[in-house]
Amino acid sequence: METATTGLTFRDATEADVDTLVALIESAYRGDASRAGWTTEADILEGQRTDPEGVLEVVKSPDNRLLTVERDGTVVACCQLEHRGEYAYFGMFAVSPALQGGGLGKAVIAEAERQARETWGVREMHMTVISVREDLIAWYERRGYRRTGEMSPFPYGDERFGIPQRPDLQFELLVKPLV
């Protein structure tokens, strides 16, 4: 039986992938298309999740990798890994909404952790999640991440990150040991 993790290819994104990755990230988080999956932020944020400039910046940065996941030549997921000294930062995580719930996200995060550990020798993975996203935080906790209670402000007024639909948005730091 074929599963969501069968036949995956992991590679670093190139400049040629930028438009495809922007479309994937937008589809996973914004608008009606995102409602097909469970990671949608459509009820708390409108507007864009990212843009070509932001994705290209990650692709070109020497301290970043934008891990691109393909199945049968089609991009189905991605995530950003950023080397920050003693730890790696995990972000820009997106799985095609039609493929969510089948184990693909678990496979991607496990491979991202493995690559961060092997490539940079880091001992921890950090990420920030919008604190009201309880279902998403619970998913990360099941993968071994822990809530730190350390909050940082949401960038209200910067539409590059979306247009907030509620006044109480902030990011919480989640951390996982990679030993």
C-alpha positions in Angstrom: 0.0 0.0 0.0 1.4 3.4 -0.9 1.5 5.9 1.9 1.9 9.7 2.0 5.7 9.2 2.6 6.3 6.8 -0.3 8.5 8.0 -3.1 9.6 11.3 -1.6 12.6 13.2 -2.8 14.2 15.9 -0.6 16.3 18.6 -2.1 17.3 22.2 -1.6 15.2 24.8 -3.4 16.7 26.8 -6.2 15.6 30.1 -7.6 13.6 28.3 -10.3 11.4 26.9 -7.4 10.3 30.2 -5.9 7.0 30.7 -7.7 6.0 27.0 -7.0 6.9 27.3 -3.4 5.1 30.6 -2.9 1.9 29.0 -4.3 2.3 25.9 -2.1 2.8 28.0 1.1 -0.1 30.3 0.2 -2.4 27.2 -0.5 -1.5 25.7 2.9 -2.3 28.7 5.0 -4.5 31.3 3.2 -7.8 31.5 1.5 -10.4 28.9 0.7 -8.0 26.5 -0.8 -6.3 26.2 2.6 -9.5 25.0 4.2 -9.0 21.6 2.5 -6.2 21.0 5.0 -6.1 21.5 8.7 -3.2 24.0 8.9 -5.2 26.9 7.5 -4.8 30.3 9.1 -7.7 31.7 7.1 -9.8 32.5 10.1 -7.1 34.5 11.9 -5.1 36.0 9.1 -6.0 37.3 5.6 -3.7 38.5 2.9 -0.4 36.9 2.0 1.6 34.4 4.0 4.8 35.0 2.0 6.0 36.5 -1.2 8.5 35.7 -3.9 11.1 38.1 -2.4 10.9 36.4 1.0 11.2 32.9 -0.4 14.1 34.0 -2.7 15.9 35.6 0.3 15.8 32.2 2.1 16.9 30.3 -1.0 19.9 32.6 -1.5 21.0 33.0 2.2 24.1 31.0 3.1 22.7 30.2 6.6 19.4 28.9 5.2 18.1 25.9 3.4 14.7 25.7 1.9 14.0 22.0 1.9 11.8 21.1 -1.0 9.9 17.8 -1.1 8.7 16.2 -4.3 6.7 13.1 -5.2 6.7 12.1 -8.8 8.2 15.4 -9.9 5.6 17.5 -8.1 6.4 19.7 -5.2 4.2 18.6 -2.3 5.9 20.2 0.8 8.7 22.4 2.0 10.3 23.8 5.1 13.0 26.3 5.9 16.0 25.4 8.0 18.2 28.2 9.3 21.5 27.6 11.1 21.6 29.8 14.2 24.7 28.7 16.0 23.8 26.1 18.6 20.4 25.5 17.2 18.5 25.4 13.9 15.3 27.3 13.2 12.4 25.5 11.5 9.9 27.6 9.5 8.1 28.2 6.3 6.6 24.7 6.7 3.9 23.8 4.2 2.3 20.6 3.0 -0.2 20.6 0.1 -3.7 20.8 1.7 -4.9 17.8 -0.3 -2.1 15.6 1.3 -2.4 16.7 4.9 -3.4 14.2 7.5 -1.6 11.3 5.8 1.8 11.3 7.5 3.6 13.6 5.0 4.2 16.4 7.5 5.6 13.9 10.0 8.1 12.6 7.4 9.1 16.1 6.4 9.8 17.3 9.9 11.7 14.1 10.8 13.9 14.6 7.7 14.4 18.3 8.5 15.5 17.4 12.0 17.9 14.7 10.7 19.4 17.1 8.1 19.9 19.9 10.6 21.6 17.6 13.1 23.9 16.0 10.4 24.6 19.1 8.4 25.2 21.6 11.2 25.7 19.4 14.3 23.0 21.4 16.1 21.5 20.0 19.3 18.1 21.8 19.2 15.4 22.8 16.8 13.5 26.0 17.5 10.3 27.3 15.9 7.7 29.9 16.5 4.0 29.2 16.2 1.0 31.6 16.6 0.0 30.9 20.1 -3.7 30.6 19.4 -3.1 27.7 17.0 -3.7 25.1 19.7 -4.3 22.2 17.3 -1.0 22.9 15.5 1.0 23.3 18.7 -0.5 20.0 19.9 0.7 18.4 16.7 4.2 19.7 17.3 4.1 18.5 20.9 3.3 15.0 19.7 6.5 15.3 17.6 8.6 16.1 20.7 8.5 19.9 20.8 7.8 21.7 24.0 6.2 25.0 24.7 8.5 27.5 26.3 6.0 30.2 27.2 8.4 32.6 25.6 6.4 35.0 23.4 7.2 37.4 20.7 4.9 40.0 19.2 3.1 39.4 15.9 4.1 42.0 13.3 0.9 44.0 13.3 0.9 46.5 10.5 3.4 44.6 8.3 1.1 43.1 5.6 4.0 40.9 4.4 2.9 38.6 7.2 -0.8 38.8 6.6 -3.7 41.0 7.9 -4.7 39.9 11.4 -8.3 39.2 12.0 -8.0 39.4 15.8 -6.0 41.5 18.3 -4.4 38.8 20.4 -1.9 37.2 18.0 1.7 36.5 19.2 4.3 33.8 18.5 5.3 31.2 21.0 8.7 29.6 20.9 8.7 25.8 20.7 11.9 23.8 21.2 13.0 20.2 20.6 16.3 18.5 21.6 17.9 16.8 18.6 20.1 14.3 20.5 
